[in-house]
Structures are given as structure tokens and as C-alpha cells.
Amino acid sequence: MKLTIAARLLIGSACTILIGIFLGVSFFNTIQRQVKEAEWVKEKNETLDQIMMLEKLLVDMETGQRAYRSTNEKRFLLPFNQAQIDIGLIEDKLTNYFQENPPKLAQLAQIQLSAQLLMQLWSSTPENDSGLNQQSLIEITAREKKEMDNVRMLVKKMYTAERYELSKREVSMKMLIENLTRKTVLGTFLLLLAAAVLTYFYALEFKSRKKIENRLSHSIDELEELNKSIKERNWYLAGLTDLNDSLQNTNTLEALGQSALKAVTDYLELPAGGVYLVDESQKLVLKASVALPAQAPQSYALGEGLVGQAALERQIRITKSIPSSYWVIESGSGATAAGEIACIPLWYGKELKGVIELASFSPFPDHQIELLKKVSKDISLSANEIQSRLKVDQLLEQLKEQKAILENQQDELRQTNEELSHQTESLMASEEELRVQEEELRHINSELEEKNEAIEVARQALALKAKELEVTSTYKSEFLANMSHELRTPLNSVLILANLLSENKSKNLTDKQVEYANVIRKSGTDLLKLINDILDLSKIEAGKIDFQFENIPVKNIVRDIKQLFEVVADEKGVVFLTKVDASVPTALHTDKQRLEQIIQNLLSNAFKFTPKNGQITLSLAAVESQPDFATEALKKAEQVLAISVEDTGVGIPTEKQQLIFEAFQQADGSTSRKYGGTGLGLSIIRELVKRLGGEVRLQSEVGKGSTFSVFIPLKTNASEAATASSESLTISKKWNFSMTEFHKEIVSKAKIEDDRNSIEKGDLVMLIIEDDPMFAGIVRDLARDKNYKTIVALQGDEGMMYAQKYQPSAIILDVQLPVVDGQSILSWIKNDEQLKHIPVHVISGADASSLSLEGAQAFIQKPVKTQDLEKVFSLLEAQLNVKIKKVLILVGEFIQRNTIGQVLGKRYPDLKWEVVVAEQDAADHIAQHDYDCLIVDIRQNLDQGMERLRRLKEASASKVLPVIVYIDEDLNLTKERRLKKLSSVIIRESTQSMERLMDEMELFLYKVQEVETKKLPQPTVAFSNGGLEGKKVLLVDDDMRNVFALSTLLEEQQMKVVTADNGKEALEELRLHPDIDLVLMDIMMPEMDGYEATSRIRHDLRLSKLPIIALTAKAMPEDREKVIEAGASDYITKPVDTGQLFSLMRVWLSK
């Protein structure tokens, strides 16, 4: 049978494969055996190396041991010791090699045993040969040689056996290689023969197939073209199918964009892209994205950027050569730029639906661009369908709403029709009644008209009364505002005289009398504060207050407020926070004084009513104008400044929140109220805010705290804010007196003795122009103390005449004077060539803001203190007798070296000052130099500061050195007394503290040397104290001034006084002091008032016979009845008449 070419090729190929398999198996087996033999040989060689190394180490140990015994040098033991370690390692390796060969392990065990015997021999041998005789040495050497030979023999035996096995393996390997060589030659020959036969048959087959290939070549080309076109068509269809599948069930434009973008980028294998759809404002808004940069724009206008431009061109826009910084595509492994960007507009007919932006690393092929053209139509269609569906949904929703409304209207119309039918019936029934009532109504209307006329008359009368009340209130306010001068003038004298008495310069008063004067001064100061509050409120209401508008930095206001109240917060243990919102401008156009007055009053209230560990927050923010604002200025303002003070205090009940804004009203006005005050602060705030065009609001909850908010227009100017016109004194701004006017006879009104008749050439002359004789006398006496000769004029024309006649060295000038006012005199003096050099100091009860004081050296508002007058004289002295002064400053935490240096250098260029930090340095400077003043920063630790100050006073005991103390702490009465004994002046840290420091220092540096006066004998007063001496009295009063005054009065009668601040403390003191003979009980006190305390003394303590005399400022008959009902023995009103008090005490003590 004749075999075909294919069969023959198959048979030849099978034979060739079988031969190849046979040869491969043979080669593989042989190579495997060779590998195993090679590993065995390697292991055997390593074993031989370890055996040789073992023998070498034993020899090294023997040599080292012998050398050491001979020389006794330890360096020869180094090989010995190292060999011991290495032998152990070699034995471990050999044990591993012979792990599966027990005979070898037995040989190795014999070697280890012999080596151990040898080691034991060496360890038992002495360290050197010097202690051994010849015989011992020979014996040791013999034993050592014997043991060493035994070890060597065993090692040699093992080495020989291993070497023999290695030789046998080498012979077997050689035979194996020869057999492999013979098989290789035979197999190669057979393979070559099979290859030749196959080559022949392959050549025949190749020729026949070449002919067939040539015939089929043309057919294959045609099939490839057909296949290519089918593939492209299938690729387009698959892409469109994927896109359409992804667009199914998309109900929103965002979902459409995300699905379409994912389908396109996945199918085209693009790294990034974005879908922009047109919104209602005809902007292209980003709805979906893949790998867009973080800073990519979220929208484009038509024609803006590549996306907007592609939308207008209505064709696919391909952008090539993209810069690396334009679009960076990032992944976890790195970042790269896009190669090309394609922008495909989505048009549905003539309506633009959006743009697809795609990025590719490589250029876009033509078939992708064709697919994108087809895809854009489908996406546009889907977008249009979704938009249409959304519009339909909206219309359906509107239709549902309108349907519901229509149904409701139909129901209402049905009900209305029914009601109308009923009403029609009732109207028809009542028509007759209306006819009857019509006549009655005519009569009623005539009566109503008569009543309306009467009501109108009453309304006009009420309006007239309201007008009269308004006029009365205005008259009251104007009266109080104009009474400023009259109220301050007598108080002025009281304060100055009390201060002069407290200073006791003539040293003719006892310490008790000085304390009495201090109490008078302190009480007068408190009264002055109350008068100032009343006058402030009345002046505001009467429109007598001016506003000085200027641009004020916000940070300055906040800084001043913080400096003023942080000390109070630390003292009370309250957290004080300030917050300034970023919306607040850096500067405000407002009246700084009035704005700070508003904030300070609010914060003072907050600190008063906030307990320890509470929190107070001052916040400033700029807010938009709100429709619910009450004032027109706030409604019209573009921005409003909101100032809020929030506290965690006691809170204000809702029913009291309007009441507290009225004058003299408080939330707690009971006799047992805990918090004092006049109740004017919030009234002043309300009026000031009203004048600034703003309003005040309050939110409060009892037990949680209050928030006062002030709203002021941010762009307020002076004309808009100060709604009330400011009136000032009517004066003549310019005087043109001729010299002849003074030749006219002027009748002198002076009734005060002065020095006009004793003036000599070279004397310092002071002209005092003041219409208050008492105050003029005080200034005269102070001037005389300063070595001035004085001239007093009680009216303006006199003052002008004396100024021209005597040419004084200085002038003290009041403003409100008879005949000619002070402003006119000042203007006349400064325009006169002979008088204009004279320094003029103005002292008046009027506000400086309402006066024209151009040319005055300084202005002081009444009532003034002695320190204020001292300042006037020191300024005069500084001008008249300039002398270089020296000041020593001990700086600390509050007075800084740079700050004090800048202020002193700017204000007193001729002043010399030295600054020290340590106390010892200050003491050394005082001992070595003469200083005119010492300024000491006490720092925060008051006790340590006073001790340091005491040591400095001792160091300067031999010198007259005024001391000014600077502190940042409120002092109790005890500490203040201690500190006053060590210092001349105490200045507390505040916003004006640096200015006060300069003023006080100026008083000491530049005041005129005072004339020493003789001490007058102290007067003695006799008073009968019969029946009071030795009695113990409990004085209960919360006002420390009253406690001090009354306790001093009682102690002068040799009585023992126990004091208590309130009713609770009074009960405790009675329990502690059962021997008390009488109680003086105030009524209005915090915690527990006098009524309750008296009642509990009678009932709880069972002290029915203890005399209790009530002290109160209330003088109504019902008040006496009330205290008697509470259990008081008797009653006396304040201010206390001492004679009456002692009489009552004697009466009740005698019982």
C-alpha cells in the first residue's frame, strides 16, 4: 500500500520524536545522577576539610600550650583558646554530616573522647614549667604526646576512610560518563537520519503547497478587507449598544452624564473626561467627571475655553500638543499630561444640550472620532428625553396641586352656596326687622355723635396734659443739667477741705481725726459719682451733651476695655473674654468716650451680677440692617455695629426686663437686695445709644445669665447720630477793650482778704478770678503755701482790671462769672501783647466740650481734688522755675523699661532718670545719689512688694524721698493703710495709669517749697459717757463707712464694738458673744435684712430682753411700725444724730 506524503511525514516525525524522547530521558537520568554525585563529592570534600582543620587545631593547641608553659606569656594562649571554640564548631558540623551514618558517628565520638582527655590533661598541667622538675616535665610531655598521637591516629583513620570512599565514587562517575557518550553518538546519528528523510518529504510538500498558496493569496486579501469592514461595523455597533445600555433607566441629568461618560471612557479606553450640560442660564455646568484635575472649572459660558468654543462650532474639536501644565492625569503610581483633548458638542436639532470633553494619552483614531459623532446624537437624544420628562413631571405636580386647590375651592363654593341660601332666607326674614331698627339707629347715631364730641374734647385735654408732662420732664432735665455748676461747687469745697484735713500738713490733727476726714472725702467722692450719674442722664435727656466724632481704631477700644476690666475679672474669679469678628472695620467713626462709657456700664453690670467662676464675653461684630430695628438710622444703615455683653450671672425676670431701663430702678429693689447701685447705668446707656442712632436689646433667663446687645449704625456721622442739639454758653468770641475802659470806676466785689497791698518787686503773684468765695479762699491758701502773693477777683470785669494793673505771674480762671464770662477774659488776655505770656489755668464746673479754651494752659473740671490743684501749681512752677530733676525707677511686670523711658523722654526732655531691675541695685543708687522721686513697681505679689518697699524706705531713711507705688490689685482697707505708710502715692493699673503716674511725679518734681506752719494745740471736747462705758455693742451694717464712723463714735465712749456685715453674720456674732448688751441694726442689707434678723433674734435665739435699735434711712410712720413689729426696741433715722443715739442707748441699757 502506497503511503501518502502526509502519512510519511507523520511516521518520520513520530520516529524523530521517539528518538528525541529516548535521548532526553537518558540525558536527564544521567544528569540527575551526576548532580547527586557532585553534591555527595562536595559534601565529602567538606568533611575531609573539616577533619584536616580538626587535626590542625589540635596541633595549634599543643603548640600554644607548650609555648605558654615555657614563657608564661598569655599571648600564646590566644590560639589555644580560639581553637577550643573552633573545635566545638567543627565537631558539630561533622555530627551533622554523619547524622545518617552510625559507624562514622562512633568514630567521631572516639575522636571527641580522646580530645576531651587531652583537654583534661592540659587543664591539669601547671601554668609554667618553673615549678616542675625534670622528671615531672618528661612525664607530662610523654602523656601529652601519647594522647596527641592517639587523637592523630583516630583523625588519620577517619580521613583515610573518607578519602577511600571518594576515590570509589570517582571511578563510578567516569564509567557513567563513558556510557552517556556512546548513547549520545548513537542518538545523534539516528536524529540526523530522520531529519534528512523528513527534509526530503517536506521539500516535496512545500512545492505543492506553494502552488496552492499562490492561488489562495488573492482570495485571502479579499477576505481580509471584508473582515476588516465587518469588525469596524461590529465595533461601532458594540459601542453604541454599550452606550444605549448605560443610558437606560437614567432619570436625572447627573446620572445621564455619569453613565454616558463611563461608557465612552471604558469602551474607548480613555483615562479622563468630563460631561458639561446646559443649565437654565445657558451655561455649561459640569455634571460628571473622570480623573479631572481638582482645580478644573465647574462651569463655562458659551465661547469660553475649549469647551465653550466647541459648543459654538457644532463639530468635534481635537486639540493636540497639550502643555504638561494644562491637564495633569494622576494616579497612585504617578502623574502625566494628556496627549490630545477632544470636545464633542451635544446638539439635539438646533438646541445645544452640552459638551463632552475627553482626554487621551495618544492621538484619537478616525474610527473613534466616527463613533463619538454617532454617540453624541444618542446622548443628546437621551438628555432631551430626560429634560422633557422632568418638565412633564413638574407640570404633573403643578397639575396635581391645582387639582387639589380646585377641589378645595369647589367644596368651599358648595358650602358658600349653601350658606348663601340660608343667609338669603335669613335676610329676607330680617329685612323687616332692619326697617324697624333703622329708626332706632338714627337715634343712636345722634347720641354717638354727641359722645364722640365729648371724647374728642377729653382727648384734646389728655394731649394737653401729655404735652405739659413732656414740658415738665424737659424742664426737669434742663434744670438738672444747668445745675451742674451749682451742685459741683459746694461739693468741690467739701472734697478739697476734707482732703486738706486728711493730709494734715500742719500735723495738728490726731490719727482718728485724719480718718474722719478720709471718710468725709470718700463719702463725698461717692456722692459725686451719684451726682455725675444723675447729671449725665439729665444732660442727655435735655440735649446738653456733645458728641465728638472721630475715627477710632477698634483695637484701641478693645485694649482699653481689657486693661480696665481684666483686673476686676481676676479679683472676682470670673473668666473675661473679648471677641472681635473679622467683619468689624479696623476703625469706627464715633465718639470714643461715649462708646466706651456704654461698654463700661454694661460690663460693670455684668461683673456685678456674675458670681465667681462665671464667664463674661464682650463681642463686636458688623451685621446687616434688619427690618425689625426700631430706629430709622439703623434701618437705613448699610451695616450695623453689634456690641454684646453676655454673662452667666443671676439673670433678670421677664417682668423686670423693661423696668431696669428706667431711672433709679433695679431688678431687685427689696430691702434684702444683694447688689447695690443707683439704677442709673442702664438708663444712661439707653439714652446714649438713642443719641447715637441705635437701640439696646436684652435677652435674659433667671439663673442662666443675660445678654445685652447694642446696635449702632456703622456709618454714622455727627449730624446723623447726635439728634439732640447741643447748647453751650453764649459768649462773645472776641473782645476789643480799649485801655480807657479800665479808667472807669469799677466797684470791687472782693470780700476775701488777699495780698494786693503787700506785693513787692520780684514776688510771684497769682490772680484768682472765681465767683465762689469759699473755693477762691482755698486756692488762695494753697497759693500762699506755694509762696505766691494772691489777688482775688469775684467777677469778670474785676479780674480784667487786676490783670492789667498787677501783671500777675499766673492766673486761675473760672468760666461762669458775673459781668464778663471766663472765655471772653481768656480771649482778651491772649490778644493783649502785655498779658498773652501769662499762663492761664481754667477751673470750671462746665464741660470742656462746650467751651472754647484756646490759649489756656490746662483745664480742670469741678469738683477738683487737692492733687488737681497741686498739678496746676506744679505746672506753673515748671514754667517759672525750670530745674533739672532726677528720678529712680524700679521696674517690674507693669512698668517696662522701654515704655517708661519713651514717655519720660517725650514729656520731660530735661529730666534725668535711672532704671533698675533689682531691689539691691535700687538701694545702692539711693545710698550713692540724691533723687527727687522714687517710682516702684510692686508687681503681682503684694506682700513681697510691701516688704521690698519697706527695705527701700529704710535705705532712704536719712533722705526726703517721695515714693510713688504702682500696683495691679485692688486693696482692702488693711493693706491700703499699710501701703500708705510706706508710700506717698498709690497708682493702680488702668488705661489712664501712665498719665496719672506722670501727673503724680510732676507734683513731686516741680511743686514749690511749702512754708512750714506752726502746730496748733489740739482741741479737747468733753462728753458725758455715763452709762455707756464698758458696754459691748453689736453694730450690724453693710456700709463700711457707716461701720467705721459709728464704731469710732462708740469707741470714744469706751464701749466695746463687735461688727457684722448682714443679718446672718449678726446671728453668728450673737452666738459667739452672748455678753452683748445692745444691738444697732441696719435695715437694708444683703443676704438677710434687718427685719428678718431682728425677728430671728427674738424667736430663734430667745433674746427677748436684748435691746435692739433699728437704723434706717426711711422716715415714714409705717416704717417705724414695721421695725417695731419685727421686734426692734426702738428706731432712729439716718443720718444719725449722735446725741439722740446716745440718749436712746442710755435709756435701753438702763433697763
KADADA-V694770 format. One record per run of one state. SS is the DSSP state (H for helix, E for strand, - for the rest). FROM is the first residue (numbers start at 1). TO is the last residue. Records with the same first field share a line. If there is no record, write none. Layout:
BEGIN
SS: FROM-TO ; FROM-TO
END
This chain:
BEGIN
-: 1-4 ; 72-73 ; 98-101 ; 125-128 ; 132-133 ; 248-252 ; 269-271 ; 279-282 ; 291-298 ; 302-304 ; 314-316 ; 320-327 ; 332-333 ; 338-339 ; 349-350 ; 361-365 ; 483-483 ; 504-510 ; 542-549 ; 573-574 ; 581-586 ; 591-591 ; 610-614 ; 625-631 ; 637-638 ; 648-653 ; 657-658 ; 662-680 ; 692-694 ; 702-704 ; 714-717 ; 722-738 ; 744-755 ; 759-763 ; 770-772 ; 786-787 ; 794-795 ; 807-809 ; 814-821 ; 831-838 ; 845-847 ; 851-857 ; 862-865 ; 881-885 ; 891-896 ; 908-911 ; 917-918 ; 929-932 ; 938-941 ; 956-961 ; 968-972 ; 983-984 ; 989-992 ; 1007-1031 ; 1037-1039 ; 1052-1055 ; 1061-1062 ; 1073-1077 ; 1083-1089 ; 1100-1106 ; 1113-1116 ; 1127-1129 ; 1134-1137 ; 1151-1151
H: 5-71 ; 74-97 ; 102-124 ; 129-131 ; 134-247 ; 253-268 ; 305-313 ; 366-482 ; 484-503 ; 511-541 ; 554-572 ; 592-609 ; 632-636 ; 654-656 ; 659-661 ; 681-691 ; 718-721 ; 739-743 ; 756-758 ; 773-785 ; 796-806 ; 822-830 ; 848-850 ; 866-880 ; 897-907 ; 919-928 ; 942-955 ; 973-982 ; 993-1006 ; 1040-1051 ; 1063-1072 ; 1090-1099 ; 1117-1126 ; 1138-1150
E: 272-278 ; 283-290 ; 299-301 ; 317-319 ; 328-331 ; 334-337 ; 340-348 ; 351-360 ; 550-553 ; 575-580 ; 587-590 ; 615-624 ; 639-647 ; 695-701 ; 705-713 ; 764-769 ; 788-793 ; 810-813 ; 839-844 ; 858-861 ; 886-890 ; 912-916 ; 933-937 ; 962-967 ; 985-988 ; 1032-1036 ; 1056-1060 ; 1078-1082 ; 1107-1112 ; 1130-1133
END
